Amino acid sequence: MILINSSLFSSLYPLNPIILCSSTPKTNASTLKPKPSNHVSNQFNVETKLSRICPCGRRHFLEAAATALISVPSANASDYKAVLNRVHPPRPDWYEEFYASLLKLERAYEAEIAAYKSDLFTNLRGKTKKVLEIGIGTGPNLKYYASDDDDLEVFGVDPNGKMEKYAQQAAEAAGVAPANFKFIQAVGEAIPLSDASVDAVVGTLVLCSVADVDQTLQEVKRLLRPGGLYLFVEHVAAKDGTFLRFLQNVLDPLQQAVADGCHLTRETGKKISEAGFSGVDISTTIFSNAAFINPQVYGIASK
């Protein structure tokens, strides 16, 4: 991974979060403060200090090239295995195990964004019974939404089957009963669950790497019950005409090759906003030490 001195970007963007788009009235970013609430907030107000580690670090090196180059047609959950094998061809066990174990070491990044995730996932705790996490990896998000809820059922989806034991450990540490956690080896474009079967879908730093963003978002909508929530954190392309965008355009092929097919120039926030959710609250911020992995969007979409 190439890290660039953040001083190059200090004049490109303000460091305070701004609203990218929202179904609520615009608010001055400088006045935003976290809102403790027992209901879904219309605005997610988080002030975050960023890790010096690339935000995509927890997904580094996982079979990047194959995902980046393969186009995935629309598929039903019934043929998810075919899609899995096409997008994520079988690898030797040692290969999958090695990279799964690497992700387990990404503790520094998770420590840096702990407060940020905690605020976002407060909107799930105690309010949902079935949660699906796409790209669950080693399960770093589980502790934020799964604690202290004996009845919560969690489905964790990841194309790398070697992630299962780590995700299971994280689920148990978060208080999820073993019988209530199910790992599914699949890709986001085709998930073998019934329509309207979950209360919430979680995805953090995933849409940068999937082969088909639109199809993955359609799967999210298909799986959510009416009124269900989709919680997301994603990095997106910088504004056209900026030096940062120029740099992203130059580095994008290399990024895809070494970071799990991660794309630097995707308009993921726009994709989420236009996916047909009944409501989308989405914010954007610049992380001062994230180099070219900026801006970041985060929020909740409802079905």
Number of C-alpha atoms within 10 A of each C-alpha: 13 10 13 13 13 14 11 12 20 14 8 14 17 13 15 16 22 20 19 15 16 17 12 11 10 12 12 10 14 9 7 16 12 14 13 11 10 12 10 15 17 17 24 22 22 21 18 19 17 18 17 18 18 21 23 22 16 25 26 22 20 26 23 21 20 18 23 21 12 14 13 19 11 14 15 14 17 13 12 20 17 15 23 22 13 16 23 22 13 13 11 7 11 10 12 18 15 12 19 23 14 16 21 16 12 16 11 11 18 18 11 16 16 15 15 19 20 15 18 24 20 18 21 22 16 16 16 19 17 18 25 25 23 26 26 26 25 28 22 20 23 23 19 18 23 27 17 13 17 13 14 21 20 25 18 27 25 23 23 25 18 21 26 22 15 19 25 20 14 19 26 18 14 20 16 24 17 13 8 15 19 17 19 19 20 26 25 27 27 24 27 17 18 12 14 17 16 24 21 29 25 24 19 20 22 22 28 25 23 26 24 19 22 18 19 22 21 17 21 30 24 18 23 24 17 15 15 20 27 25 21 22 23 24 30 24 21 26 16 9 8 13 14 22 18 15 13 21 15 12 16 17 16 17 22 24 20 18 23 25 27 31 26 27 20 19 17 20 24 14 14 20 17 12 17 15 18 12 17 24 21 26 23 22 23 26 25 22 21 23 23 25 23 28 22 22 23 24 23 26 24 19 21
